[in-house]
Amino acid sequence: MGRNKVFDEDAVLLKAMHLFWKQGYEKTSMQELVSHMGIHKGSLYDTFGDKQSLYIRALKRYSENSEQSVKLRLADTRSVKEAIRMLFDLAIHQREDIPQGCFIVNTAVELSFHDAEARECVRLNWERVEEIIADLIVRGKLEGELAESIDADQLASFLNNALIGLRIIAKTITDRDKLNHIIEMNMSLLK
């Protein structure tokens, strides 16, 4: 007869997500995961599979959480420009209780070259972000906040690329003025 789980699967997945986010895939050992998650090795394998399967589940959870958080924040914005500015601001403002940088960007840099499943998770996340930006641009055009001549898909691709780049540079540059100037340059395209 199998043992019942005595842990909250979602809570331990979030612990794994934070450890992978902080250290990366290669640097995180199974022993560190077991210790950090507070579960037995057998429970980890029975519930999540191997390290790579756990990583992908953690990455998908991060992506879902990030998308929900962004959508909630966007609902509180009054204008399209304010919403897009908020996306850029989120990229440079770090909270002390979470690892630095973006887990998706970290994965793209570390794993996407040799891990097809990780690469696909990254691609899908960036595609959803680009869709969110494109929808905002279309809304801005309809409401007269943005010029009708703007190509929403092309500008969304450009802004998403700029957002990814900002997430990377924000990991190493702490000069807020410089980061804000970068944001302002991107925002100048929305006239």
C-alpha atoms as a printed R data frame, in Angstrom:
    type eleno elety resid chain resno      x      y       z
1   ATOM     1    CA   MET     A     1  0.000  0.000   0.000
2   ATOM     2    CA   GLY     A     2  1.422  3.393  -1.048
3   ATOM     3    CA   ARG     A     3  2.079  6.206   1.389
4   ATOM     4    CA   ASN     A     4 -0.093  9.296   1.374
5   ATOM     5    CA   LYS     A     5  1.534 12.602   0.573
6   ATOM     6    CA   VAL     A     6  2.227 14.613   3.692
7   ATOM     7    CA   PHE     A     7  3.188 17.794   1.878
8   ATOM     8    CA   ASP     A     8  1.525 20.485  -0.172
9   ATOM     9    CA   GLU     A     9  2.581 19.759  -3.743
10  ATOM    10    CA   ASP     A    10  2.114 23.356  -4.857
11  ATOM    11    CA   ALA     A    11  4.121 24.736  -1.942
12  ATOM    12    CA   VAL     A    12  7.088 22.434  -2.570
13  ATOM    13    CA   LEU     A    13  6.928 23.178  -6.312
14  ATOM    14    CA   LEU     A    14  7.216 26.886  -5.495
15  ATOM    15    CA   LYS     A    15 10.251 26.126  -3.319
16  ATOM    16    CA   ALA     A    16 11.869 24.243  -6.194
17  ATOM    17    CA   MET     A    17 11.003 27.091  -8.554
18  ATOM    18    CA   HIS     A    18 12.764 29.634  -6.328
19  ATOM    19    CA   LEU     A    19 15.853 27.454  -5.970
20  ATOM    20    CA   PHE     A    20 16.122 26.839  -9.730
21  ATOM    21    CA   TRP     A    21 15.454 30.539 -10.372
22  ATOM    22    CA   LYS     A    22 18.210 31.557  -7.980
23  ATOM    23    CA   GLN     A    23 20.836 28.978  -8.948
24  ATOM    24    CA   GLY     A    24 19.928 27.741 -12.416
25  ATOM    25    CA   TYR     A    25 19.420 24.191 -13.578
26  ATOM    26    CA   GLU     A    26 22.991 22.957 -13.784
27  ATOM    27    CA   LYS     A    27 24.091 24.380 -10.455
28  ATOM    28    CA   THR     A    28 21.166 22.888  -8.510
29  ATOM    29    CA   SER     A    29 21.725 19.326  -7.278
30  ATOM    30    CA   MET     A    30 19.038 16.818  -6.418
31  ATOM    31    CA   GLN     A    31 20.242 16.849  -2.805
32  ATOM    32    CA   GLU     A    32 19.807 20.624  -2.649
33  ATOM    33    CA   LEU     A    33 16.311 20.274  -4.082
34  ATOM    34    CA   VAL     A    34 15.326 17.606  -1.562
35  ATOM    35    CA   SER     A    35 16.716 19.671   1.296
36  ATOM    36    CA   HIS     A    36 15.209 22.962   0.101
37  ATOM    37    CA   MET     A    37 11.811 21.454  -0.679
38  ATOM    38    CA   GLY     A    38 11.707 19.611   2.647
39  ATOM    39    CA   ILE     A    39 10.601 16.293   1.158
40  ATOM    40    CA   HIS     A    40 12.159 12.854   0.737
41  ATOM    41    CA   LYS     A    41 13.975 11.985  -2.463
42  ATOM    42    CA   GLY     A    42 11.455  9.250  -3.211
43  ATOM    43    CA   SER     A    43  8.586 11.696  -2.821
44  ATOM    44    CA   LEU     A    44 10.282 14.094  -5.198
45  ATOM    45    CA   TYR     A    45 10.666 11.398  -7.865
46  ATOM    46    CA   ASP     A    46  7.156  9.978  -7.284
47  ATOM    47    CA   THR     A    47  5.496 13.399  -7.488
48  ATOM    48    CA   PHE     A    48  7.590 15.331  -9.991
49  ATOM    49    CA   GLY     A    49  9.711 12.787 -11.842
50  ATOM    50    CA   ASP     A    50 13.360 13.554 -12.535
51  ATOM    51    CA   LYS     A    51 15.190 16.860 -12.133
52  ATOM    52    CA   GLN     A    52 14.444 18.001 -15.679
53  ATOM    53    CA   SER     A    53 10.707 17.270 -15.287
54  ATOM    54    CA   LEU     A    54 10.658 19.191 -12.016
55  ATOM    55    CA   TYR     A    55 12.464 22.098 -13.654
56  ATOM    56    CA   ILE     A    56  9.949 22.262 -16.510
57  ATOM    57    CA   ARG     A    57  7.024 22.178 -14.068
58  ATOM    58    CA   ALA     A    58  8.651 24.958 -12.035
59  ATOM    59    CA   LEU     A    59  9.251 26.978 -15.198
60  ATOM    60    CA   LYS     A    60  5.642 26.545 -16.310
61  ATOM    61    CA   ARG     A    61  4.436 27.588 -12.853
62  ATOM    62    CA   TYR     A    62  6.616 30.697 -12.992
63  ATOM    63    CA   SER     A    63  5.233 31.541 -16.416
64  ATOM    64    CA   GLU     A    64  1.630 31.111 -15.236
65  ATOM    65    CA   ASN     A    65  2.223 33.166 -12.097
66  ATOM    66    CA   SER     A    66  3.957 35.928 -14.047
67  ATOM    67    CA   GLU     A    67  1.214 36.118 -16.648
68  ATOM    68    CA   GLN     A    68 -1.526 36.269 -13.987
69  ATOM    69    CA   SER     A    69  0.371 38.956 -12.077
70  ATOM    70    CA   VAL     A    70  0.883 41.063 -15.205
71  ATOM    71    CA   LYS     A    71 -2.773 40.770 -16.200
72  ATOM    72    CA   LEU     A    72 -3.886 41.845 -12.722
73  ATOM    73    CA   ARG     A    73 -1.554 44.841 -12.802
74  ATOM    74    CA   LEU     A    74 -2.671 45.777 -16.312
75  ATOM    75    CA   ALA     A    75 -6.282 45.821 -15.149
76  ATOM    76    CA   ASP     A    76 -5.351 48.685 -12.803
77  ATOM    77    CA   THR     A    77 -3.819 50.865 -15.530
78  ATOM    78    CA   ARG     A    78 -5.786 53.708 -17.051
79  ATOM    79    CA   SER     A    79 -3.953 54.056 -20.349
80  ATOM    80    CA   VAL     A    80 -2.118 51.866 -22.819
81  ATOM    81    CA   LYS     A    81  1.093 53.855 -22.437
82  ATOM    82    CA   GLU     A    82  0.853 53.498 -18.660
83  ATOM    83    CA   ALA     A    83  0.357 49.739 -19.056
84  ATOM    84    CA   ILE     A    84  3.360 49.327 -21.348
85  ATOM    85    CA   ARG     A    85  5.476 51.517 -19.069
86  ATOM    86    CA   MET     A    86  4.445 49.293 -16.161
87  ATOM    87    CA   LEU     A    87  5.759 46.216 -18.036
88  ATOM    88    CA   PHE     A    88  9.155 47.889 -18.405
89  ATOM    89    CA   ASP     A    89  9.153 49.070 -14.791
90  ATOM    90    CA   LEU     A    90  8.496 45.520 -13.608
91  ATOM    91    CA   ALA     A    91 11.611 44.386 -15.464
92  ATOM    92    CA   ILE     A    92 13.908 46.642 -13.435
93  ATOM    93    CA   HIS     A    93 12.301 46.641  -9.999
94  ATOM    94    CA   GLN     A    94 13.355 43.697  -7.908
95  ATOM    95    CA   ARG     A    95 11.734 42.510  -4.726
96  ATOM    96    CA   GLU     A    96 13.965 41.297  -1.939
97  ATOM    97    CA   ASP     A    97 11.955 38.095  -1.414
98  ATOM    98    CA   ILE     A    98 12.510 36.709  -4.914
99  ATOM    99    CA   PRO     A    99 15.653 35.842  -6.885
100 ATOM   100    CA   GLN     A   100 17.098 38.508  -9.149
101 ATOM   101    CA   GLY     A   101 16.187 38.599 -12.797
102 ATOM   102    CA   CYS     A   102 13.609 36.708 -14.799
103 ATOM   103    CA   PHE     A   103 13.453 32.916 -14.554
104 ATOM   104    CA   ILE     A   104 12.359 32.702 -18.212
105 ATOM   105    CA   VAL     A   105 15.328 34.797 -19.386
106 ATOM   106    CA   ASN     A   106 17.674 32.769 -17.179
107 ATOM   107    CA   THR     A   107 16.354 29.568 -18.766
108 ATOM   108    CA   ALA     A   108 16.724 30.968 -22.277
109 ATOM   109    CA   VAL     A   109 20.364 31.768 -21.601
110 ATOM   110    CA   GLU     A   110 21.222 28.555 -19.758
111 ATOM   111    CA   LEU     A   111 19.162 25.806 -21.382
112 ATOM   112    CA   SER     A   112 17.406 26.744 -24.593
113 ATOM   113    CA   PHE     A   113 20.330 25.744 -26.814
114 ATOM   114    CA   HIS     A   114 20.349 22.112 -25.675
115 ATOM   115    CA   ASP     A   115 16.931 21.484 -24.064
116 ATOM   116    CA   ALA     A   116 14.030 21.524 -26.531
117 ATOM   117    CA   GLU     A   117 11.336 21.448 -23.840
118 ATOM   118    CA   ALA     A   118 12.851 24.389 -21.965
119 ATOM   119    CA   ARG     A   119 13.242 26.279 -25.263
120 ATOM   120    CA   GLU     A   120  9.563 25.675 -26.059
121 ATOM   121    CA   CYS     A   121  8.480 26.939 -22.608
122 ATOM   122    CA   VAL     A   122 10.520 30.092 -23.145
123 ATOM   123    CA   ARG     A   123  9.139 30.592 -26.645
124 ATOM   124    CA   LEU     A   124  5.539 30.185 -25.482
125 ATOM   125    CA   ASN     A   125  6.052 32.646 -22.630
126 ATOM   126    CA   TRP     A   126  7.574 35.263 -24.892
127 ATOM   127    CA   GLU     A   127  4.808 34.695 -27.432
128 ATOM   128    CA   ARG     A   128  2.148 35.345 -24.756
129 ATOM   129    CA   VAL     A   129  3.930 38.506 -23.589
130 ATOM   130    CA   GLU     A   130  4.127 39.716 -27.174
131 ATOM   131    CA   GLU     A   131  0.390 39.032 -27.591
132 ATOM   132    CA   ILE     A   132 -0.367 41.044 -24.452
133 ATOM   133    CA   ILE     A   133  1.677 43.963 -25.805
134 ATOM   134    CA   ALA     A   134  0.055 43.706 -29.260
135 ATOM   135    CA   ASP     A   135 -3.411 43.722 -27.677
136 ATOM   136    CA   LEU     A   136 -2.478 46.836 -25.716
137 ATOM   137    CA   ILE     A   137 -1.252 48.559 -28.878
138 ATOM   138    CA   VAL     A   138 -4.441 47.669 -30.764
139 ATOM   139    CA   ARG     A   139 -6.472 49.041 -27.842
140 ATOM   140    CA   GLY     A   140 -4.381 52.210 -27.879
141 ATOM   141    CA   LYS     A   141 -5.018 52.658 -31.596
142 ATOM   142    CA   LEU     A   142 -8.772 52.124 -31.168
143 ATOM   143    CA   GLU     A   143 -8.938 54.585 -28.274
144 ATOM   144    CA   GLY     A   144 -6.889 57.174 -30.142
145 ATOM   145    CA   GLU     A   145 -3.981 57.044 -27.698
146 ATOM   146    CA   LEU     A   146 -1.625 55.646 -30.349
147 ATOM   147    CA   ALA     A   147 -1.301 56.503 -34.031
148 ATOM   148    CA   GLU     A   148 -3.371 54.393 -36.402
149 ATOM   149    CA   SER     A   149 -0.312 53.946 -38.643
150 ATOM   150    CA   ILE     A   150  1.494 51.828 -36.035
151 ATOM   151    CA   ASP     A   151  1.844 48.157 -36.959
152 ATOM   152    CA   ALA     A   152  0.780 46.487 -33.701
153 ATOM   153    CA   ASP     A   153  2.518 43.166 -34.356
154 ATOM   154    CA   GLN     A   154  5.838 44.687 -35.408
155 ATOM   155    CA   LEU     A   155  5.901 47.156 -32.526
156 ATOM   156    CA   ALA     A   156  4.911 44.399 -30.073
157 ATOM   157    CA   SER     A   157  7.817 42.253 -31.331
158 ATOM   158    CA   PHE     A   158 10.209 45.158 -30.937
159 ATOM   159    CA   LEU     A   159  8.974 46.086 -27.453
160 ATOM   160    CA   ASN     A   160  9.041 42.464 -26.293
161 ATOM   161    CA   ASN     A   161 12.636 42.180 -27.508
162 ATOM   162    CA   ALA     A   162 13.490 45.422 -25.696
163 ATOM   163    CA   LEU     A   163 11.800 44.088 -22.559
164 ATOM   164    CA   ILE     A   164 13.834 40.870 -22.684
165 ATOM   165    CA   GLY     A   165 17.026 42.865 -23.151
166 ATOM   166    CA   LEU     A   166 16.114 45.135 -20.248
167 ATOM   167    CA   ARG     A   167 15.573 42.102 -18.021
168 ATOM   168    CA   ILE     A   168 19.055 40.892 -18.870
169 ATOM   169    CA   ILE     A   169 20.809 44.225 -18.404
170 ATOM   170    CA   ALA     A   170 18.957 44.879 -15.127
171 ATOM   171    CA   LYS     A   171 20.720 41.830 -13.652
172 ATOM   172    CA   THR     A   172 24.072 43.612 -13.843
173 ATOM   173    CA   ILE     A   173 23.359 47.353 -13.879
174 ATOM   174    CA   THR     A   174 22.089 48.965 -10.702
175 ATOM   175    CA   ASP     A   175 22.093 52.532 -12.039
176 ATOM   176    CA   ARG     A   176 18.336 53.265 -11.975
177 ATOM   177    CA   ASP     A   177 18.777 56.457 -13.989
178 ATOM   178    CA   LYS     A   178 20.392 54.536 -16.829
179 ATOM   179    CA   LEU     A   179 17.683 51.856 -16.747
180 ATOM   180    CA   ASN     A   180 14.951 54.502 -16.703
181 ATOM   181    CA   HIS     A   181 16.565 56.250 -19.693
182 ATOM   182    CA   ILE     A   182 16.436 52.952 -21.578
183 ATOM   183    CA   ILE     A   183 12.746 52.665 -20.741
184 ATOM   184    CA   GLU     A   184 12.109 56.239 -21.879
185 ATOM   185    CA   MET     A   185 13.784 55.551 -25.236
186 ATOM   186    CA   ASN     A   186 11.478 52.583 -25.778
187 ATOM   187    CA   MET     A   187  8.438 54.546 -24.675
188 ATOM   188    CA   SER     A   188  9.290 57.290 -27.190
189 ATOM   189    CA   LEU     A   189  8.177 54.887 -29.936
190 ATOM   190    CA   LEU     A   190  4.594 55.130 -28.667
191 ATOM   191    CA   LYS     A   191  3.925 58.675 -29.853
